[in-house]
């Protein structure tokens, strides 16, 4: 597209990539143009997050998360790289909140341990987390500052985050050092959470007989 794509251009592009009819394509094109106008010049922010799905509501002028997912899939399937601003803190310190990420298409079998993948599902549209390894046919992923583990199968996989920018120059994320440091940070955070649970939560649960700690504190 040019600097100022038209509704006709966007609608035709969406139709060629699986939009549900011309009416739906034009409606999505109008919403996208409204969003671009609201954001102003520069790379548009998508509602993608590094930890939790984004929210949108009626009257906001923003595309729904599911529409952003469809658009991201279409861009990557067309052989283009995708750039977006990710909101969330589950990938600190390597991906700060509001970082701009660049994603490239990659064969699912070619994803390496330590890389950050962009994936989407009905539960969490557009999430970028680090690959810890494989479990069966799925990728085992986790945020660098998040103890929750998730499985990503091939149908939910979109691409690999190859670089990020946060108020400065682009920094590559797929090199051996970046992957090793990311894995070490993620492991350290999960170990810290495990120690905190062992040292703090188990004694408290034993003291209160397994009851809810919140209820016990309110009754004290």
Secondary structure, DSSP 8 states (H G I E B T S, - for coil): --TT--HHHHHHHHHTTT-SHHHHHHHHHHHHHHHHHHH-SSS---S-BSSS-----TTS----HHHHHHHHHHHHHTT--EEEEEB-STTTTTS-TTEEEEEE---GGG--TT-EEEE--SSSSSEEEEEEEEETTEEEEE-TT---EEEE-GGGEEEEEEEEESSSS-EE-SSHHHHHHHHHHHHHHHHHHHHHIIIIIHHHHHHTTT--HHHHHHH-
